[in-house]
Amino acid sequence: GEGNSKRKWSLQDFEIGKPLGKGKFGRVYLAREVKSKYIVALKIIFKEHLEKYRIHHQLRREMEIQTSLRHPNILRLYGWFHDSERIFLILEYAYGGELYNELRKHGHFSEEQAATYIASLTTALAYCHEKHVIHRDIKPENLLLDHEGRLKIADFGWSVQSRSKRHTMCGTLDYLAPEMVENKAHDYAVDNWTLGILCYEFLYGAPPFESESQSDTFKRIMKVDLSFPSSPNVSMEARNLISRVTICIGYEKSWSNSIEASCEGLLEKALSS
Ligand SMILES: COc1ccc(C(=O)Nc2ccccc2)cc1NC(=O)CCSc1ncnc(N)c1Br
């Protein structure tokens, strides 16, 4: 028959199972495609909910983004369909659930485990960035694990296609005003900064700038007020990686690719040590 991704799906094609959780703008259920017995996660979004938050255009853009993304560390969107009041997203089912639960269960990850997750995130984000997609909402809750414990970035609820002006920029930067150049750096650095934050949280069990109040957290982020507790005992290489990725974005706003390159270099070292 015709390729799966082109066929018209409907609710009758699925048997709905247990609720898996609440993603953005909708509930997610375990489901099984009746004919193939293939297990998926089915996300149900109410149209009036999209209208209310005026984000139906964002969902449409999201679907365009998702169909073009194919990466082992990015949760697949197999297709979607709708009825009169709901939109259904047919998602890859991540058998291992939320990475967040793993982190809470263990308190913090070993350096090897953290390096493996950060390496997966780095390649997935580098892939997104070369497709001019910025996720902008990478946090442990949006990271899932498959049946082999492999990391999957999910819930692109806030991803954006970076503005088309980037194509006009790929020529020389010499004539661009600082704010335009800054903007380019900002486009991807926002995801790379998050890599440093996540790396810290994987190793210490809490994000680096966590504070009592939002305003304190904000102040600490703006100052990049990074401190490393003495326990758990984290290697100097790992602390250097976190500092370089957060500090140099926080202060120098260096180009994302140079950061990615140094990340990959440092990760190679951390993984090989
Ligand atoms: C590619 O994954 C997505 C792609 C898009 C959207 C989405 O809602 N976009 C969106 C919604 C409204 C407006 C604009 C964008 C959401 C997801 N993914 C999710 O929501 C994750 C659902 S939780 C889960 N999923 C699988 N296995 C598990 N064990 C669990 Br728990």
The ligand as an SDF file (V2000), in Angstrom:
LIG
                    3D

 31 33  0  0  0  0  0  0  0  0999 V2000
    7.9280   15.1450   18.5720 C   0  0  0  0  0  0  0  0  0  0  0  0
    7.2290   15.3610   19.7740 O   0  0  0  0  0  0  0  0  0  0  0  0
    6.3400   16.3910   19.8090 C   0  0  0  0  0  0  0  0  0  0  0  0
    6.1230   17.3020   18.7610 C   0  0  0  0  0  0  0  0  0  0  0  0
    5.1950   18.3410   18.9050 C   0  0  0  0  0  0  0  0  0  0  0  0
    4.5030   18.4470   20.0960 C   0  0  0  0  0  0  0  0  0  0  0  0
    3.5050   19.5390   20.3050 C   0  0  0  0  0  0  0  0  0  0  0  0
    2.6850   19.4430   21.1810 O   0  0  0  0  0  0  0  0  0  0  0  0
    3.6180   20.6400   19.4960 N   0  0  0  0  0  0  0  0  0  0  0  0
    2.7760   21.7340   19.5520 C   0  0  0  0  0  0  0  0  0  0  0  0
    1.5300   21.7290   20.1980 C   0  0  0  0  0  0  0  0  0  0  0  0
    0.7360   22.8570   20.1840 C   0  0  0  0  0  0  0  0  0  0  0  0
    1.1660   24.0340   19.5480 C   0  0  0  0  0  0  0  0  0  0  0  0
    2.4270   24.0400   18.9350 C   0  0  0  0  0  0  0  0  0  0  0  0
    3.2210   22.9070   18.9260 C   0  0  0  0  0  0  0  0  0  0  0  0
    4.6980   17.5520   21.1410 C   0  0  0  0  0  0  0  0  0  0  0  0
    5.6180   16.5070   20.9880 C   0  0  0  0  0  0  0  0  0  0  0  0
    5.9100   15.5730   21.9710 N   0  0  0  0  0  0  0  0  0  0  0  0
    5.2750   15.4710   23.1950 C   0  0  0  0  0  0  0  0  0  0  0  0
    4.3550   16.1620   23.5300 O   0  0  0  0  0  0  0  0  0  0  0  0
    5.7600   14.4090   24.1390 C   0  0  0  0  0  0  0  0  0  0  0  0
    4.5310   13.7150   24.7180 C   0  0  0  0  0  0  0  0  0  0  0  0
    4.8940   12.8170   26.1780 S   0  0  0  0  0  0  0  0  0  0  0  0
    5.4950   11.3110   25.5980 C   0  0  0  0  0  0  0  0  0  0  0  0
    5.6680   11.0830   24.2990 N   0  0  0  0  0  0  0  0  0  0  0  0
    6.1690    9.8780   23.9110 C   0  0  0  0  0  0  0  0  0  0  0  0
    6.5010    8.9110   24.7680 N   0  0  0  0  0  0  0  0  0  0  0  0
    6.3330    9.1130   26.0820 C   0  0  0  0  0  0  0  0  0  0  0  0
    6.6650    8.1160   26.9730 N   0  0  0  0  0  0  0  0  0  0  0  0
    5.8200   10.3410   26.5310 C   0  0  0  0  0  0  0  0  0  0  0  0
    5.5880   10.6750   28.3800 Br  0  0  0  0  0  0  0  0  0  0  0  0
  1  2  1  0
  2  3  1  0
  3  4  1  0
  3 17  2  0
  4  5  2  0
  5  6  1  0
  6  7  1  0
  6 16  2  0
  7  8  2  0
  7  9  1  0
  9 10  1  0
 10 11  1  0
 10 15  2  0
 11 12  2  0
 12 13  1  0
 13 14  2  0
 14 15  1  0
 16 17  1  0
 17 18  1  0
 18 19  1  0
 19 20  2  0
 19 21  1  0
 21 22  1  0
 22 23  1  0
 23 24  1  0
 24 25  1  0
 24 30  2  0
 25 26  2  0
 26 27  1  0
 27 28  2  0
 28 29  1  0
 28 30  1  0
 30 31  1  0
M  END
$$$$
